[in-house]
Amino acid sequence: HISSGVFLLKASVRELRECVGSELLTEPEQLAAAHELIDRGRAEVVVVSLGSQGALLATRHASHRFSSIPMTAVSGVGAGDAMVAAI
């Protein structure tokens, strides 16, 4: 759990659920949870990885959905690390 503020928080939907204690079944719920963490001072920027569905980016003033690039994945190992490195 996040107890103090960080600049960037990258979480999967499962990790975001754990942070806010809600199911987060829809994209609007996921964005609301990301903004909740920002409003509580836990992070300035929240990126939510959605696997093959792309990612969500939330800041205090905006949010955006990024689509993934269609491809055949050999393995998902390290995908989150690669995402953070690209950011």
Secondary structure, 3 states (H helix, E strand, C coil): CCCCCEEEEEEEHHHHHHHHCCCCCCHHHHHHHHHHHHHCCCEEEEEEECHHHCEEEEECCCEEEECCCCCCCCCCCCHHHHHHHHC
